[in-house]
Amino acid sequence: MKNKNPLLEKSYDFALQTVSLYKHIVASKKEFVLSKQMLRSGTSIGANISEANGAISTADFSAKISIAYKESLEVKYWLSLLTDSDYIPKSKSATLISKADELSKIMFSILKTTKRAK
């Protein structure tokens, strides 16, 4: 994805990594439930950021960024659960959790700035 929006680019990259991990978990571990939850929340971040870019109002923009922020928190939960239940190695989850943290921090900053602008 070639875009001039760094947050959208980072979230798209994160989604691709989430899809790759999901495919690995399904193929090698035959785990379908937890990994599907991780996939949904991990890919939802970028989708909601994309929707925010087309927002028709500041409130609409904030709502979509807020959803994306919450999804970034959720995906960390699923990654931790998959790690602690021995479906993925800690090294792999740590990398993705770190990236989700980065996305969370950016979105939280955007939300604080948006609230101040009201």
C-alpha positions as CSV (number, residue, x, y, z in Angstrom):
1,M,0.0,0.0,0.0
2,K,1.5,3.3,-1.1
3,N,0.0,6.1,1.0
4,K,1.2,9.3,2.5
5,N,-0.5,8.6,5.8
6,P,2.1,7.1,8.1
7,L,-0.6,5.7,10.5
8,L,-2.5,4.0,7.7
9,E,0.8,2.6,6.3
10,K,1.8,1.2,9.7
11,S,-1.6,-0.3,10.4
12,Y,-1.6,-1.9,6.9
13,D,1.8,-3.4,7.5
14,F,0.5,-4.6,10.9
15,A,-2.5,-6.2,9.2
16,L,-0.3,-8.0,6.7
17,Q,1.8,-9.4,9.6
18,T,-1.3,-10.4,11.5
19,V,-2.6,-12.3,8.4
20,S,0.7,-14.0,8.0
21,L,0.7,-15.1,11.6
22,Y,-2.9,-16.3,11.3
23,K,-2.1,-18.4,8.3
24,H,0.9,-20.0,10.2
25,I,-1.2,-20.7,13.3
26,V,-4.0,-22.3,11.3
27,A,-1.6,-24.4,9.1
28,S,0.8,-25.5,11.8
29,K,-1.2,-25.6,15.0
30,K,-4.7,-26.2,13.6
31,E,-6.0,-23.5,16.0
32,F,-9.0,-21.6,14.6
33,V,-10.8,-19.8,17.3
34,L,-8.3,-17.6,19.1
35,S,-6.3,-16.9,16.0
36,K,-9.5,-15.7,14.2
37,Q,-10.1,-13.2,16.9
38,M,-6.5,-12.0,16.6
39,L,-7.0,-11.7,12.8
40,R,-10.2,-9.8,13.1
41,S,-8.9,-7.2,15.6
42,G,-5.5,-7.0,13.9
43,T,-7.0,-6.2,10.5
44,S,-9.8,-4.0,11.9
45,I,-7.3,-1.3,13.0
46,G,-6.4,-0.3,9.5
47,A,-9.9,-0.6,8.2
48,N,-11.1,1.8,10.9
49,I,-8.3,4.2,10.2
50,S,-9.2,4.1,6.6
51,E,-12.8,4.9,7.4
52,A,-11.6,7.8,9.7
53,N,-9.8,9.3,6.7
54,G,-13.2,9.5,4.9
55,A,-15.0,10.9,8.0
56,I,-17.7,13.5,7.4
57,S,-17.2,15.3,10.7
58,T,-14.7,15.6,13.6
59,A,-17.0,13.4,15.7
60,D,-17.1,10.7,13.0
61,F,-13.3,10.9,12.7
62,S,-12.9,10.5,16.5
63,A,-15.3,7.6,16.6
64,K,-13.4,5.7,14.0
65,I,-10.0,6.4,15.5
66,S,-11.4,5.4,18.9
67,I,-12.6,2.0,17.5
68,A,-9.2,1.5,15.9
69,Y,-7.5,2.3,19.2
70,K,-9.7,-0.2,21.1
71,E,-8.9,-2.9,18.4
72,S,-5.2,-2.3,19.0
73,L,-5.7,-3.0,22.7
74,E,-7.8,-6.1,21.9
75,V,-5.2,-7.6,19.5
76,K,-2.6,-7.4,22.2
77,Y,-4.9,-9.5,24.4
78,W,-5.3,-12.2,21.8
79,L,-1.5,-12.2,21.1
80,S,-0.8,-12.6,24.8
81,L,-3.4,-15.4,25.1
82,L,-2.0,-17.2,22.0
83,T,1.5,-16.9,23.5
84,D,0.6,-18.1,27.0
85,S,-1.3,-21.1,25.6
86,D,1.8,-22.1,23.5
87,Y,0.4,-21.4,20.0
88,I,3.0,-18.8,19.1
89,P,6.5,-18.1,20.5
90,K,7.0,-15.1,22.8
91,S,9.5,-13.6,20.3
92,K,6.9,-13.4,17.6
93,S,4.1,-12.0,19.9
94,A,6.5,-9.5,21.5
95,T,7.3,-8.0,18.1
96,L,3.6,-7.6,17.2
97,I,2.6,-6.4,20.6
98,S,5.3,-3.7,20.3
99,K,3.9,-2.6,16.9
100,A,0.4,-2.6,18.3
101,D,1.6,-0.4,21.2
102,E,3.1,2.0,18.7
103,L,-0.2,2.2,16.8
104,S,-2.0,2.7,20.1
105,K,0.2,5.6,21.2
106,I,-0.2,7.4,17.9
107,M,-4.0,7.0,17.9
108,F,-4.3,8.0,21.6
109,S,-2.3,11.2,20.7
110,I,-4.6,11.8,17.8
111,L,-7.7,11.4,20.0
112,K,-6.3,13.8,22.6
113,T,-5.5,16.4,19.9
114,T,-9.0,16.0,18.4
115,K,-10.7,16.4,21.8
116,R,-8.7,19.6,22.4
117,A,-9.7,21.0,19.0
118,K,-13.4,20.8,19.9
